[in-house]
Structures are given as structure tokens and as C-alpha cells.
């Protein structure tokens, strides 16, 4: 959300890519909304599974960073 607001301020979010930004933000909001509603209706396991969708990219990046720390690559 912060990148979107900064992009609006400096002009890098234009009419060309604004639909992409809105779709990404709407998808993230929908995942949060659905996960919360499932939790309210007692479907905690399914809510955790839905909310895990947003956690997967962060976990993959963390795994990548850990691999780069443990086994440093040769960039030459």
C-alpha cells in the first residue's frame, strides 16, 4: 500500500498501470476479508489456509535469503 501511495505522489503509478495496482491491492484485501469471515464463522483451519496465500511469497524469499547466507553464490 505504501508503494502505491508513493507512486501516486511521484507519478510512477499512471493510468496505464493503475489497473494492475488496483487488482493486486483488491486481491490482497479479498484474501484478508475472506480469511476473516471464515474465522468468524468457525472455519479456522480453512481461514488459516486462505491467509497462508499471502504468507507464501515472504516464506519463499526468506528461504532464498537463508540459502544465500548459508551457501554464498559466486557471482563472477
C-alpha positions in Angstrom: 0.0 0.0 0.0 2.9 2.3 0.8 4.5 1.8 -2.6 1.1 2.6 -4.3 0.7 5.9 -2.4 4.3 7.0 -3.0 3.8 6.0 -6.7 0.7 8.2 -6.9 2.7 11.1 -5.4 5.7 10.9 -7.7 3.7 10.0 -10.8 5.1 6.5 -11.4 1.7 5.0 -11.0 0.0 6.1 -14.2 -3.3 5.3 -15.8 -1.5 2.5 -17.7 -0.6 0.5 -14.6 -3.2 1.7 -12.2 -5.5 -1.2 -13.0 -2.6 -3.6 -12.2 -2.1 -1.9 -8.8 -5.8 -1.9 -8.0 -6.1 -5.5 -8.9 -3.2 -6.5 -6.7 -4.5 -4.5 -3.8 -8.0 -5.8 -4.3 -6.8 -9.4 -4.4 -4.9 -8.9 -1.1 -7.9 -7.2 0.5 -10.2 -10.0 -0.7 -7.9 -12.7 0.8 -7.9 -10.8 4.1 -11.6 -10.4 4.1 -12.4 -14.0 3.2 -10.0 -15.3 5.8 -11.5 -13.1 8.5 -15.1 -14.1 7.5 -14.1 -17.8 7.6 -12.6 -17.3 11.0 -15.8 -15.6 12.3 -17.9 -18.5 11.1 -15.8 -21.1 12.9 -13.8 -22.4 9.9 -10.4 -21.6 11.5 -8.5 -24.2 9.5 -9.8 -23.0 6.2 -9.2 -19.4 7.3 -5.5 -20.2 8.0 -5.2 -21.9 4.6 -6.6 -18.9 2.8 -4.5 -16.4 4.8 -1.4 -18.5 4.1 -1.7 -17.4 0.5 -0.3 -14.1 1.5 2.5 -15.7 3.6 3.9 -17.9 0.8 5.9 -15.2 -1.1 7.5 -14.0 2.1 8.4 -17.5 3.2 9.9 -18.2 -0.3 12.0 -15.1 -0.1 13.1 -16.0 3.4 14.2 -19.4 2.2 16.1 -17.8 -0.7 17.9 -15.4 1.7 18.8 -18.2 4.0 20.2 -20.2 1.2 22.2 -17.2 0.0 23.6 -16.8 3.6 24.5 -20.4 4.2 25.8 -21.1 0.7 27.1 -17.9 -0.8 27.0 -17.8 -4.6 29.9 -17.0 -6.9 28.7 -14.0 -8.9 31.7 -14.0 -11.3 
